[in-house]
Amino acid sequence: MQMNSAPFAVDTPPAQWSGRFDGDGTEHRRWWQAVTTYPAPGTPDVVVLGFASDEGVRRNQGRTGAATGPTALRTALGPLAWHLNKTVADAGDVVVTGDGLEAGQARAGRAISAVQDAGALSVVLGGGHETAFASYLGISGSANFAQQRWGVLNLDAHFDLRAAPEPSSGTPFRQMAMAERAAGRALNYAVLGISEVSNTATLFNAAHELGVRYLLDENCSRENSAQFVADFLAEIDALYLTIDLDVLPAAVAPGVSAPAAYGVPLDVIAAVCAQVAATGKLRHLDVAELNPSLDVDNRTAKVAARLINTLMR
């Protein structure tokens, strides 16, 4: 299926990717040499879109800085050796300025819908976890996605089901649930990595009321996690996977607004990503909460890039 001939609107056009240069041959290829600019001739399998926002984090009383996450993620992806049998194009960034979160989410949603309607995998680089509601607007606005049995799997220490006067990085999944309820549907939502001490009783009650399935971080062995994900995937045809990097231990992912005191081990999260990739059900991915100003030796960005690469297999 061909991409729409007219480009969707972004605020910042794609920048030139860069990385280590070992040669022009395919045997030397790295991500930066493989990624093209969208729009371009042909039909990319994957379209990358940045969502440069931390207004939701600010509203949620978190540590800001995630707006520079998309640039840091591209920088970390660029030098990775290319072993993928896919074509990837970069569409640039939607940028949230001031208090324009809702308008930015709407712009990103329209871009994601265009990618989904074309049949490509959309990959959004965030941004605070307010990125998730932009993702929802995109997939729910796509006839190609919404006609399928779909669900959202969140790898996260937090439910992000907060009831608040205005949207933030703590509200996106409640917003989704309310939007689906208004449309006469129930949100099929599961979370792997929940930290009991980071979610109040109110949030657990909201999860139970909305039928959210979850696995606590301390129960996330490889076996338990694999079964949890397999059970969820068995019920859907199309998956929206969202990765909040604070699901990982602080030593692995220090560059987030709320580093995890416990967290889910990287090998478990990586195995979940490989499991998801193997099913062929992944239709939309976003990665959220990278805060480069808080990172150590780009550790969090490099881990996120590795997980994205795994999901592209």
Contacts in CASP RR format, 6 or more apart in sequence:
PFRMAT RR
TARGET T0000
AUTHOR 0000-0000-0000
METHOD contacts of the structure
MODEL  1
MQMNSAPFAVDTPPAQWSGRFDGDGTEHRRWWQAVTTYPAPGTPDVVVLG
FASDEGVRRNQGRTGAATGPTALRTALGPLAWHLNKTVADAGDVVVTGDG
LEAGQARAGRAISAVQDAGALSVVLGGGHETAFASYLGISGSANFAQQRW
GVLNLDAHFDLRAAPEPSSGTPFRQMAMAERAAGRALNYAVLGISEVSNT
ATLFNAAHELGVRYLLDENCSRENSAQFVADFLAEIDALYLTIDLDVLPA
AVAPGVSAPAAYGVPLDVIAAVCAQVAATGKLRHLDVAELNPSLDVDNRT
AKVAARLINTLMR
1 43 0 8 1.000
1 118 0 8 1.000
1 119 0 8 1.000
2 42 0 8 1.000
2 43 0 8 1.000
2 118 0 8 1.000
3 38 0 8 1.000
3 39 0 8 1.000
3 42 0 8 1.000
3 43 0 8 1.000
3 44 0 8 1.000
3 47 0 8 1.000
3 114 0 8 1.000
3 115 0 8 1.000
3 118 0 8 1.000
3 120 0 8 1.000
4 114 0 8 1.000
4 117 0 8 1.000
4 118 0 8 1.000
5 39 0 8 1.000
7 38 0 8 1.000
7 39 0 8 1.000
7 91 0 8 1.000
8 91 0 8 1.000
8 110 0 8 1.000
8 111 0 8 1.000
8 114 0 8 1.000
9 107 0 8 1.000
9 110 0 8 1.000
9 111 0 8 1.000
10 49 0 8 1.000
10 91 0 8 1.000
10 92 0 8 1.000
10 93 0 8 1.000
10 94 0 8 1.000
10 107 0 8 1.000
10 111 0 8 1.000
11 52 0 8 1.000
11 93 0 8 1.000
11 94 0 8 1.000
11 95 0 8 1.000
11 107 0 8 1.000
12 52 0 8 1.000
12 92 0 8 1.000
12 93 0 8 1.000
12 95 0 8 1.000
13 92 0 8 1.000
14 37 0 8 1.000
14 38 0 8 1.000
14 90 0 8 1.000
14 91 0 8 1.000
14 92 0 8 1.000
15 71 0 8 1.000
15 74 0 8 1.000
15 92 0 8 1.000
17 31 0 8 1.000
17 32 0 8 1.000
17 35 0 8 1.000
17 74 0 8 1.000
17 77 0 8 1.000
17 78 0 8 1.000
17 90 0 8 1.000
18 32 0 8 1.000
18 75 0 8 1.000
18 78 0 8 1.000
19 30 0 8 1.000
19 32 0 8 1.000
19 78 0 8 1.000
19 79 0 8 1.000
20 30 0 8 1.000
20 79 0 8 1.000
21 28 0 8 1.000
22 28 0 8 1.000
22 30 0 8 1.000
24 33 0 8 1.000
29 81 0 8 1.000
29 82 0 8 1.000
30 78 0 8 1.000
30 79 0 8 1.000
30 80 0 8 1.000
30 81 0 8 1.000
30 82 0 8 1.000
31 77 0 8 1.000
31 78 0 8 1.000
31 79 0 8 1.000
31 80 0 8 1.000
31 82 0 8 1.000
31 88 0 8 1.000
31 309 0 8 1.000
32 77 0 8 1.000
32 78 0 8 1.000
32 79 0 8 1.000
33 82 0 8 1.000
34 82 0 8 1.000
34 84 0 8 1.000
34 87 0 8 1.000
34 88 0 8 1.000
35 48 0 8 1.000
35 78 0 8 1.000
35 88 0 8 1.000
35 89 0 8 1.000
35 90 0 8 1.000
36 44 0 8 1.000
36 87 0 8 1.000
36 88 0 8 1.000
36 89 0 8 1.000
36 90 0 8 1.000
37 89 0 8 1.000
37 90 0 8 1.000
38 44 0 8 1.000
38 47 0 8 1.000
38 89 0 8 1.000
38 90 0 8 1.000
38 91 0 8 1.000
38 92 0 8 1.000
39 89 0 8 1.000
39 91 0 8 1.000
40 89 0 8 1.000
42 87 0 8 1.000
43 87 0 8 1.000
43 118 0 8 1.000
43 120 0 8 1.000
44 87 0 8 1.000
44 88 0 8 1.000
44 89 0 8 1.000
44 120 0 8 1.000
45 86 0 8 1.000
45 87 0 8 1.000
45 88 0 8 1.000
45 120 0 8 1.000
45 121 0 8 1.000
46 86 0 8 1.000
46 87 0 8 1.000
46 88 0 8 1.000
46 89 0 8 1.000
46 120 0 8 1.000
46 121 0 8 1.000
46 122 0 8 1.000
46 123 0 8 1.000
46 312 0 8 1.000
47 88 0 8 1.000
47 89 0 8 1.000
47 90 0 8 1.000
47 91 0 8 1.000
47 115 0 8 1.000
47 120 0 8 1.000
47 121 0 8 1.000
47 122 0 8 1.000
47 123 0 8 1.000
48 74 0 8 1.000
48 88 0 8 1.000
48 89 0 8 1.000
48 90 0 8 1.000
48 91 0 8 1.000
48 92 0 8 1.000
48 123 0 8 1.000
48 124 0 8 1.000
48 125 0 8 1.000
49 91 0 8 1.000
49 92 0 8 1.000
49 93 0 8 1.000
49 94 0 8 1.000
49 108 0 8 1.000
49 111 0 8 1.000
49 112 0 8 1.000
49 115 0 8 1.000
49 122 0 8 1.000
49 123 0 8 1.000
49 124 0 8 1.000
49 125 0 8 1.000
50 70 0 8 1.000
50 91 0 8 1.000
50 92 0 8 1.000
50 93 0 8 1.000
50 94 0 8 1.000
50 108 0 8 1.000
50 124 0 8 1.000
50 125 0 8 1.000
50 126 0 8 1.000
50 127 0 8 1.000
51 70 0 8 1.000
51 93 0 8 1.000
51 94 0 8 1.000
51 96 0 8 1.000
51 108 0 8 1.000
51 124 0 8 1.000
51 125 0 8 1.000
51 126 0 8 1.000
51 127 0 8 1.000
51 131 0 8 1.000
51 134 0 8 1.000
51 286 0 8 1.000
52 67 0 8 1.000
52 68 0 8 1.000
52 69 0 8 1.000
52 70 0 8 1.000
52 71 0 8 1.000
52 93 0 8 1.000
52 94 0 8 1.000
52 95 0 8 1.000
52 96 0 8 1.000
52 126 0 8 1.000
52 127 0 8 1.000
53 66 0 8 1.000
53 67 0 8 1.000
53 94 0 8 1.000
53 95 0 8 1.000
53 96 0 8 1.000
53 101 0 8 1.000
53 104 0 8 1.000
53 126 0 8 1.000
53 127 0 8 1.000
53 128 0 8 1.000
53 130 0 8 1.000
53 131 0 8 1.000
54 64 0 8 1.000
54 65 0 8 1.000
54 66 0 8 1.000
54 67 0 8 1.000
54 96 0 8 1.000
54 127 0 8 1.000
54 128 0 8 1.000
54 291 0 8 1.000
55 96 0 8 1.000
55 98 0 8 1.000
55 99 0 8 1.000
55 100 0 8 1.000
55 101 0 8 1.000
55 130 0 8 1.000
56 101 0 8 1.000
56 128 0 8 1.000
56 130 0 8 1.000
56 167 0 8 1.000
56 168 0 8 1.000
56 169 0 8 1.000
56 170 0 8 1.000
57 63 0 8 1.000
57 64 0 8 1.000
57 65 0 8 1.000
57 66 0 8 1.000
57 128 0 8 1.000
57 129 0 8 1.000
57 130 0 8 1.000
57 168 0 8 1.000
57 169 0 8 1.000
57 257 0 8 1.000
57 289 0 8 1.000
58 64 0 8 1.000
59 101 0 8 1.000
59 164 0 8 1.000
59 166 0 8 1.000
59 167 0 8 1.000
59 168 0 8 1.000
59 169 0 8 1.000
60 162 0 8 1.000
60 164 0 8 1.000
60 168 0 8 1.000
60 169 0 8 1.000
60 170 0 8 1.000
60 171 0 8 1.000
62 169 0 8 1.000
62 257 0 8 1.000
62 258 0 8 1.000
63 257 0 8 1.000
63 258 0 8 1.000
63 291 0 8 1.000
63 294 0 8 1.000
64 257 0 8 1.000
64 291 0 8 1.000
65 257 0 8 1.000
65 291 0 8 1.000
65 292 0 8 1.000
65 293 0 8 1.000
65 294 0 8 1.000
66 126 0 8 1.000
66 127 0 8 1.000
66 128 0 8 1.000
66 257 0 8 1.000
66 288 0 8 1.000
66 289 0 8 1.000
66 290 0 8 1.000
66 291 0 8 1.000
67 95 0 8 1.000
67 96 0 8 1.000
67 127 0 8 1.000
68 291 0 8 1.000
68 292 0 8 1.000
68 293 0 8 1.000
69 125 0 8 1.000
69 126 0 8 1.000
69 127 0 8 1.000
69 290 0 8 1.000
69 291 0 8 1.000
69 292 0 8 1.000
69 301 0 8 1.000
70 93 0 8 1.000
70 125 0 8 1.000
70 126 0 8 1.000
70 127 0 8 1.000
71 292 0 8 1.000
72 290 0 8 1.000
72 292 0 8 1.000
72 295 0 8 1.000
72 298 0 8 1.000
72 301 0 8 1.000
73 125 0 8 1.000
73 126 0 8 1.000
73 287 0 8 1.000
73 290 0 8 1.000
73 301 0 8 1.000
73 304 0 8 1.000
73 305 0 8 1.000
73 308 0 8 1.000
74 90 0 8 1.000
74 125 0 8 1.000
75 298 0 8 1.000
75 301 0 8 1.000
76 298 0 8 1.000
76 301 0 8 1.000
76 302 0 8 1.000
76 304 0 8 1.000
76 305 0 8 1.000
77 305 0 8 1.000
77 308 0 8 1.000
77 309 0 8 1.000
78 305 0 8 1.000
80 305 0 8 1.000
80 306 0 8 1.000
80 309 0 8 1.000
84 309 0 8 1.000
84 312 0 8 1.000
84 313 0 8 1.000
86 312 0 8 1.000
88 312 0 8 1.000
91 111 0 8 1.000
91 115 0 8 1.000
94 104 0 8 1.000
94 107 0 8 1.000
94 108 0 8 1.000
94 111 0 8 1.000
94 134 0 8 1.000
96 103 0 8 1.000
96 104 0 8 1.000
101 130 0 8 1.000
101 167 0 8 1.000
102 167 0 8 1.000
104 134 0 8 1.000
105 130 0 8 1.000
105 133 0 8 1.000
105 134 0 8 1.000
105 137 0 8 1.000
105 167 0 8 1.000
106 134 0 8 1.000
106 137 0 8 1.000
108 124 0 8 1.000
108 131 0 8 1.000
108 134 0 8 1.000
108 135 0 8 1.000
108 137 0 8 1.000
108 138 0 8 1.000
109 134 0 8 1.000
109 135 0 8 1.000
109 137 0 8 1.000
109 138 0 8 1.000
109 141 0 8 1.000
110 137 0 8 1.000
110 138 0 8 1.000
111 138 0 8 1.000
112 122 0 8 1.000
112 124 0 8 1.000
112 134 0 8 1.000
112 135 0 8 1.000
112 137 0 8 1.000
112 138 0 8 1.000
112 139 0 8 1.000
112 142 0 8 1.000
112 284 0 8 1.000
113 137 0 8 1.000
113 138 0 8 1.000
113 139 0 8 1.000
113 141 0 8 1.000
113 142 0 8 1.000
115 121 0 8 1.000
115 122 0 8 1.000
116 122 0 8 1.000
116 138 0 8 1.000
116 139 0 8 1.000
116 141 0 8 1.000
116 142 0 8 1.000
116 144 0 8 1.000
116 145 0 8 1.000
116 283 0 8 1.000
116 284 0 8 1.000
117 142 0 8 1.000
117 143 0 8 1.000
117 144 0 8 1.000
118 144 0 8 1.000
119 144 0 8 1.000
121 282 0 8 1.000
121 283 0 8 1.000
121 284 0 8 1.000
121 285 0 8 1.000
122 283 0 8 1.000
122 284 0 8 1.000
122 285 0 8 1.000
123 284 0 8 1.000
123 285 0 8 1.000
123 286 0 8 1.000
123 287 0 8 1.000
123 308 0 8 1.000
124 131 0 8 1.000
124 134 0 8 1.000
124 135 0 8 1.000
124 284 0 8 1.000
124 285 0 8 1.000
124 286 0 8 1.000
124 287 0 8 1.000
125 286 0 8 1.000
125 287 0 8 1.000
126 286 0 8 1.000
126 287 0 8 1.000
126 288 0 8 1.000
126 289 0 8 1.000
126 290 0 8 1.000
127 288 0 8 1.000
127 289 0 8 1.000
127 290 0 8 1.000
128 169 0 8 1.000
128 257 0 8 1.000
128 288 0 8 1.000
128 289 0 8 1.000
129 156 0 8 1.000
129 160 0 8 1.000
129 169 0 8 1.000
129 170 0 8 1.000
129 172 0 8 1.000
129 242 0 8 1.000
129 244 0 8 1.000
129 288 0 8 1.000
129 289 0 8 1.000
130 167 0 8 1.000
130 168 0 8 1.000
130 169 0 8 1.000
130 170 0 8 1.000
130 171 0 8 1.000
130 172 0 8 1.000
131 172 0 8 1.000
131 242 0 8 1.000
131 286 0 8 1.000
131 288 0 8 1.000
132 152 0 8 1.000
132 154 0 8 1.000
132 160 0 8 1.000
132 172 0 8 1.000
132 173 0 8 1.000
132 176 0 8 1.000
132 242 0 8 1.000
132 286 0 8 1.000
132 288 0 8 1.000
133 167 0 8 1.000
133 171 0 8 1.000
133 172 0 8 1.000
133 175 0 8 1.000
133 176 0 8 1.000
135 240 0 8 1.000
135 242 0 8 1.000
135 284 0 8 1.000
135 286 0 8 1.000
136 152 0 8 1.000
136 172 0 8 1.000
136 175 0 8 1.000
136 176 0 8 1.000
136 179 0 8 1.000
136 240 0 8 1.000
138 145 0 8 1.000
138 284 0 8 1.000
139 145 0 8 1.000
139 146 0 8 1.000
139 150 0 8 1.000
139 240 0 8 1.000
139 283 0 8 1.000
139 284 0 8 1.000
140 146 0 8 1.000
140 179 0 8 1.000
145 238 0 8 1.000
145 283 0 8 1.000
145 284 0 8 1.000
148 236 0 8 1.000
148 237 0 8 1.000
148 238 0 8 1.000
148 283 0 8 1.000
149 188 0 8 1.000
149 235 0 8 1.000
149 236 0 8 1.000
149 237 0 8 1.000
149 238 0 8 1.000
150 188 0 8 1.000
150 236 0 8 1.000
150 237 0 8 1.000
150 238 0 8 1.000
150 239 0 8 1.000
150 240 0 8 1.000
150 283 0 8 1.000
151 187 0 8 1.000
151 188 0 8 1.000
151 189 0 8 1.000
151 190 0 8 1.000
151 232 0 8 1.000
151 236 0 8 1.000
151 238 0 8 1.000
151 239 0 8 1.000
151 240 0 8 1.000
152 173 0 8 1.000
152 176 0 8 1.000
152 187 0 8 1.000
152 188 0 8 1.000
152 189 0 8 1.000
152 190 0 8 1.000
152 239 0 8 1.000
152 240 0 8 1.000
152 241 0 8 1.000
152 242 0 8 1.000
153 190 0 8 1.000
153 191 0 8 1.000
153 192 0 8 1.000
153 229 0 8 1.000
153 232 0 8 1.000
153 233 0 8 1.000
153 239 0 8 1.000
153 240 0 8 1.000
153 241 0 8 1.000
153 242 0 8 1.000
153 276 0 8 1.000
154 160 0 8 1.000
154 173 0 8 1.000
154 189 0 8 1.000
154 190 0 8 1.000
154 191 0 8 1.000
154 192 0 8 1.000
154 242 0 8 1.000
154 244 0 8 1.000
155 191 0 8 1.000
155 192 0 8 1.000
155 193 0 8 1.000
155 241 0 8 1.000
155 242 0 8 1.000
155 243 0 8 1.000
155 244 0 8 1.000
155 247 0 8 1.000
155 264 0 8 1.000
155 269 0 8 1.000
155 272 0 8 1.000
156 191 0 8 1.000
156 192 0 8 1.000
156 193 0 8 1.000
156 194 0 8 1.000
156 242 0 8 1.000
156 243 0 8 1.000
156 244 0 8 1.000
156 246 0 8 1.000
156 247 0 8 1.000
157 193 0 8 1.000
157 194 0 8 1.000
157 195 0 8 1.000
157 198 0 8 1.000
157 217 0 8 1.000
157 244 0 8 1.000
157 246 0 8 1.000
157 247 0 8 1.000
157 258 0 8 1.000
157 260 0 8 1.000
157 263 0 8 1.000
158 170 0 8 1.000
158 194 0 8 1.000
158 195 0 8 1.000
158 198 0 8 1.000
158 199 0 8 1.000
158 203 0 8 1.000
158 244 0 8 1.000
158 246 0 8 1.000
158 258 0 8 1.000
159 173 0 8 1.000
159 191 0 8 1.000
159 194 0 8 1.000
159 199 0 8 1.000
159 203 0 8 1.000
159 204 0 8 1.000
159 206 0 8 1.000
159 207 0 8 1.000
159 212 0 8 1.000
159 214 0 8 1.000
160 169 0 8 1.000
160 170 0 8 1.000
160 171 0 8 1.000
160 172 0 8 1.000
160 173 0 8 1.000
160 174 0 8 1.000
160 244 0 8 1.000
161 170 0 8 1.000
161 171 0 8 1.000
161 173 0 8 1.000
161 174 0 8 1.000
161 177 0 8 1.000
161 203 0 8 1.000
161 206 0 8 1.000
161 207 0 8 1.000
161 210 0 8 1.000
161 212 0 8 1.000
162 168 0 8 1.000
162 170 0 8 1.000
162 171 0 8 1.000
162 174 0 8 1.000
162 203 0 8 1.000
163 171 0 8 1.000
163 174 0 8 1.000
163 206 0 8 1.000
164 170 0 8 1.000
164 171 0 8 1.000
167 175 0 8 1.000
169 257 0 8 1.000
169 288 0 8 1.000
169 289 0 8 1.000
173 187 0 8 1.000
173 189 0 8 1.000
173 212 0 8 1.000
174 206 0 8 1.000
174 210 0 8 1.000
176 187 0 8 1.000
176 189 0 8 1.000
177 186 0 8 1.000
177 187 0 8 1.000
177 189 0 8 1.000
177 210 0 8 1.000
180 186 0 8 1.000
180 187 0 8 1.000
181 187 0 8 1.000
186 210 0 8 1.000
186 211 0 8 1.000
187 210 0 8 1.000
188 235 0 8 1.000
188 236 0 8 1.000
189 210 0 8 1.000
189 211 0 8 1.000
189 212 0 8 1.000
189 213 0 8 1.000
190 212 0 8 1.000
190 213 0 8 1.000
190 214 0 8 1.000
190 228 0 8 1.000
190 232 0 8 1.000
191 207 0 8 1.000
191 212 0 8 1.000
191 213 0 8 1.000
191 214 0 8 1.000
191 215 0 8 1.000
192 214 0 8 1.000
192 215 0 8 1.000
192 220 0 8 1.000
192 225 0 8 1.000
192 228 0 8 1.000
192 229 0 8 1.000
192 247 0 8 1.000
192 264 0 8 1.000
192 272 0 8 1.000
193 214 0 8 1.000
193 215 0 8 1.000
193 216 0 8 1.000
193 217 0 8 1.000
193 220 0 8 1.000
193 247 0 8 1.000
193 263 0 8 1.000
193 264 0 8 1.000
194 214 0 8 1.000
194 215 0 8 1.000
194 216 0 8 1.000
194 217 0 8 1.000
195 216 0 8 1.000
195 217 0 8 1.000
195 260 0 8 1.000
195 261 0 8 1.000
195 262 0 8 1.000
195 263 0 8 1.000
196 216 0 8 1.000
196 217 0 8 1.000
196 218 0 8 1.000
197 261 0 8 1.000
198 258 0 8 1.000
198 260 0 8 1.000
206 212 0 8 1.000
207 214 0 8 1.000
213 228 0 8 1.000
213 232 0 8 1.000
215 224 0 8 1.000
215 225 0 8 1.000
215 228 0 8 1.000
217 247 0 8 1.000
217 260 0 8 1.000
217 262 0 8 1.000
217 263 0 8 1.000
217 264 0 8 1.000
218 262 0 8 1.000
220 263 0 8 1.000
220 264 0 8 1.000
220 265 0 8 1.000
220 268 0 8 1.000
221 268 0 8 1.000
222 267 0 8 1.000
222 268 0 8 1.000
222 271 0 8 1.000
225 264 0 8 1.000
225 268 0 8 1.000
225 271 0 8 1.000
225 272 0 8 1.000
226 271 0 8 1.000
226 272 0 8 1.000
226 275 0 8 1.000
229 272 0 8 1.000
229 275 0 8 1.000
229 276 0 8 1.000
230 275 0 8 1.000
233 239 0 8 1.000
233 276 0 8 1.000
233 279 0 8 1.000
233 281 0 8 1.000
236 281 0 8 1.000
237 281 0 8 1.000
238 281 0 8 1.000
238 283 0 8 1.000
239 276 0 8 1.000
239 279 0 8 1.000
239 281 0 8 1.000
239 282 0 8 1.000
239 283 0 8 1.000
239 284 0 8 1.000
240 283 0 8 1.000
240 284 0 8 1.000
240 285 0 8 1.000
241 276 0 8 1.000
241 282 0 8 1.000
241 284 0 8 1.000
241 285 0 8 1.000
241 286 0 8 1.000
241 311 0 8 1.000
242 285 0 8 1.000
242 286 0 8 1.000
242 287 0 8 1.000
242 288 0 8 1.000
243 269 0 8 1.000
243 285 0 8 1.000
243 286 0 8 1.000
243 287 0 8 1.000
243 288 0 8 1.000
243 304 0 8 1.000
243 307 0 8 1.000
244 256 0 8 1.000
244 288 0 8 1.000
244 289 0 8 1.000
245 253 0 8 1.000
245 255 0 8 1.000
245 256 0 8 1.000
245 287 0 8 1.000
245 288 0 8 1.000
245 289 0 8 1.000
245 290 0 8 1.000
245 300 0 8 1.000
245 303 0 8 1.000
245 304 0 8 1.000
246 253 0 8 1.000
246 256 0 8 1.000
246 257 0 8 1.000
246 258 0 8 1.000
246 259 0 8 1.000
246 260 0 8 1.000
246 289 0 8 1.000
247 253 0 8 1.000
247 260 0 8 1.000
247 263 0 8 1.000
247 264 0 8 1.000
247 269 0 8 1.000
248 260 0 8 1.000
248 263 0 8 1.000
248 264 0 8 1.000
248 265 0 8 1.000
248 266 0 8 1.000
248 269 0 8 1.000
248 300 0 8 1.000
248 303 0 8 1.000
249 260 0 8 1.000
249 262 0 8 1.000
249 263 0 8 1.000
249 264 0 8 1.000
249 265 0 8 1.000
249 266 0 8 1.000
250 259 0 8 1.000
250 260 0 8 1.000
250 261 0 8 1.000
250 263 0 8 1.000
252 265 0 8 1.000
252 266 0 8 1.000
252 299 0 8 1.000
252 300 0 8 1.000
252 303 0 8 1.000
253 259 0 8 1.000
253 260 0 8 1.000
253 299 0 8 1.000
253 300 0 8 1.000
253 303 0 8 1.000
253 304 0 8 1.000
254 294 0 8 1.000
254 295 0 8 1.000
254 296 0 8 1.000
254 299 0 8 1.000
254 300 0 8 1.000
255 290 0 8 1.000
255 291 0 8 1.000
255 292 0 8 1.000
255 294 0 8 1.000
255 295 0 8 1.000
255 296 0 8 1.000
255 299 0 8 1.000
255 300 0 8 1.000
256 289 0 8 1.000
256 290 0 8 1.000
256 291 0 8 1.000
256 294 0 8 1.000
256 300 0 8 1.000
257 289 0 8 1.000
257 291 0 8 1.000
257 294 0 8 1.000
258 289 0 8 1.000
266 303 0 8 1.000
269 307 0 8 1.000
270 306 0 8 1.000
270 307 0 8 1.000
270 310 0 8 1.000
273 307 0 8 1.000
273 310 0 8 1.000
273 311 0 8 1.000
274 310 0 8 1.000
274 313 0 8 1.000
276 282 0 8 1.000
276 311 0 8 1.000
277 310 0 8 1.000
277 311 0 8 1.000
277 312 0 8 1.000
277 313 0 8 1.000
278 313 0 8 1.000
282 311 0 8 1.000
285 308 0 8 1.000
285 311 0 8 1.000
287 304 0 8 1.000
287 307 0 8 1.000
287 308 0 8 1.000
290 300 0 8 1.000
290 301 0 8 1.000
290 304 0 8 1.000
291 300 0 8 1.000
292 298 0 8 1.000
292 301 0 8 1.000
295 301 0 8 1.000
END
